[in-house]
Structures are given as C-alpha cells and as structure tokens.
Amino acid sequence: MATEQATRINYRIGGMDGASCVSRIVNALTRNLIASLLFLLPVTALAHEFKAESLLIDHPKVIETPPGAKVAAGYLTVVNQGQADDRLVAIESAGIPRIEMHASKIIDGIASMKPMEGGLPLPAGKTVGLGEDGTHAMFMDLTKQLKEGEKIEAVLVFEKAGRVPVVFNVEKRSAQKNERHDHQQ
C-alpha cells in the first residue's frame, strides 16, 4: 500500500522527488522574475525626475551630437503643482560653456531662433515643456561630441524655487522632442 501511494505521488510530480520539484519551480520563477525586470529596465532608465518645492522637473535630456558639432538641443518638462506661478530663468553647467533657452518661430516661411526674453513661464497648476512650441535649451560652444549614455550635471535657476541641481541624459535623436510622463496635478 505505501509503495502504491509513493508511486502515485512520484507519478504526479513527473517522477521527481519533492525537493527536486520545488527546486525546479523556484528556478523557473526566478528566471521569469529576472526576465520581467530586464524588460522594464529600459523604461525606468529613461524616466528620471527632480523635485523642488512645488515643481516637478521631468526627464531633462540633450540630444546626442555628431562629431565636431558646437551646439546641442536640450529638453525637459516642468510640472508646477503649486498655487503660485514661477519661471525658469537660466540653466547652468560647469561642463557646458553656455546654455540659453531659445524659441523658434516660422514667419512668412522663414525660420528664426532667438533667446527667450525673461525665461520660461511656469503657470500654477500647469505643465510646461522646453520642447513645445519651438522652445528648447541650446547647449552652446561644445568642446566635445555628446554621446548617448553620457550625463550632464546642470543647475536649473527658477525665479521663486531657486537653484535646482539636475542631470541631463544624453539620448539618441528621436522623432519626439519632449516626451511627457503622466503626473497627477
């Protein structure tokens, strides 16, 4: 009788003893968990944000440059979750000689670009991006090629929130200039 029960149990778990069966299940679950985490890694590696008072700075990035380029375009999104307006007045970096905020416009079929007078307004309760309506940060007087994967430490200077350290990721050029991530306002 005991031999018959052992045979039925052994048959039910594929001819393995209980420890081997548990070991195989744990190994399979571990492999699936690792595969799932690796799948999510590229998404979480791209998403990065910084907070200062009621401002959420989302995904500062600079587009990689070809060899010899002296300028690069930068983008970011700012969510003003507060009750008061603010303004991004400057972007500074020890590694980049000059950074200006620019606005591009097309008038009579001719494109023109000029520095933004007074900075980027950040109305209370709104989301604004450098990368919308022809705006961008212009990283100028570059001394070396910017390559995908590099990081540029910078400081965003706000009229009310003050100086906020951020990191701009250098990314490949894509069709979408300024990606937005969903944030509750």
C-alpha positions, 0 to 999 in steps of 0.5 A: 500500500505505501509503495502504491501511494509513493508511486502515485505521488512520484507519478504526479510530480513527473517522477521527481522527488519533492525537493527536486520539484520545488527546486525546479519551480523556484528556478523557473520563477526566478528566471521569469522574475529576472526576465520581467525586470530586464524588460522594464529596465529600459523604461525606468532608465529613461524616466528620471525626475527632480523635485523642488518645492512645488515643481516637478522637473521631468526627464531633462535630456540633450540630444546626442551630437555628431562629431565636431558639432558646437551646439546641442538641443536640450529638453525637459518638462516642468510640472508646477503643482503649486498655487503660485506661478514661477519661471525658469530663468537660466540653466547652468553647467560647469561642463557646458560653456553656455546654455540659453533657452531659445524659441523658434518661430516660422514667419512668412516661411522663414525660420528664426531662433532667438533667446527667450526674453525673461525665461520660461513661464511656469503657470500654477497648476500647469505643465510646461515643456522646453520642447513645445512650441519651438522652445528648447535649451541650446547647449552652446560652444561644445568642446566635445561630441555628446554621446548617448549614455553620457550625463550632464550635471546642470543647475536649473535657476527658477525665479521663486524655487531657486537653484535646482541641481539636475542631470541631463541624459544624453539620448539618441535623436528621436522623432519626439522632442519632449516626451511627457510622463503622466503626473497627477496635478 
